[in-house]
Amino acid sequence: MKSAVVYWSKTGFVKKYAEWIAEELTADLVEGDKVSLEKLTDYDSLVFGGSLYAVGINGAEFIKKALKDEKFSEKKIAIFATGASSPLPEVIEEVKNNNFSEDEQKLFKFFYLRGGFDYNMLGIKDKILMKMMKWQLERKKKKGEELNEEEKGLLEAFDEPVDFTKKENIEELIEYVK
């Protein structure tokens, strides 16, 4: 079976997972910004991966085009997203539902792979957005409101990057594609 792993990574966590997945599947590894749908038609299985921003998946528009294209209807498709949040079922459902319709979700299997957070790796736009979030969390804390563990961890990650990637996190995805 000929496989390709297509990924969109801004801070390196998606790329790390994509490399591990490609290695395990003996698949071609392709940056999402450097590929066209036409180049993917020869593959039997496709793995798409992107990082989360709010609850949007980087690369989702490209992936949605592939899901709508008849040439991909018989292919095995896996999609993964990475974020710093814990892989809670409600978070995973929110990500799937905010990025893909019910009909689109029938065409692939979705995986959430916990990534990390490194403020220094962000572009200027993302840094501004994250600074705003940090400001809101600090304001909440000053008001005496209790921060949950995720919020506390995010505040700490601004000073010290966190990396939750583990190769074992890809096992279920690998099993699905094989």
Buried (B, 14 or more C-beta within 10 A) or exposed (E): EEBBBBBBBBBBBBBBBBBBBBBBBEBBBBEBEEBEEEEBEEBEBBBBBBBBBEBBBBBBEBBBEBBEBEEBEEBBBBBBBBBBBEEEEEBBEEBBEEBBEEEBBEBBBBBBBBBBBBBEBBEEEBEEBBEEBBEEBEEEBEEEEEBEEEBEBBBEBBEEEBBBBEEEBBEEBBEBBE
